[in-house]
């Protein structure tokens, strides 16, 4: 039998809404605090923020929510969706395609991409995990704008998109 952090059981943390977006963004309910980066409750939420910030910084939308869901035992999400709340300058399906070509959603890759094994989490204990201007908080960087624009360019002519769906992890980035 495996329990505790290795089994992703018996872990509790602060109310997640306090640490994320308040009532602004949807969230699956898993806490960040008390979990190491191998738990998608934490690492995938950071990935969602990083992706959404880069989508907005690339000019694809003024506001972006990235939603994705994992199933136990599968390293890739079972769904990936984007909602731009009507602010998209490119079709949301094309944004999703570009996102999938630029970012890896596998937990081990998220840890590597965002360098999550460093002793950085003390910086997230006050005032939440998002919106901090600190070079150690890698999910706040907009370093994938060029790669996203290149990926969109390879997809051809773009139209204005819409669409909405719900999933487990969400990151909302307002303009």
Order of alpha helices (4+ residues) and beta strands (2+ residues): alpha-alpha-alpha-beta-beta-alpha-alpha-alpha-beta
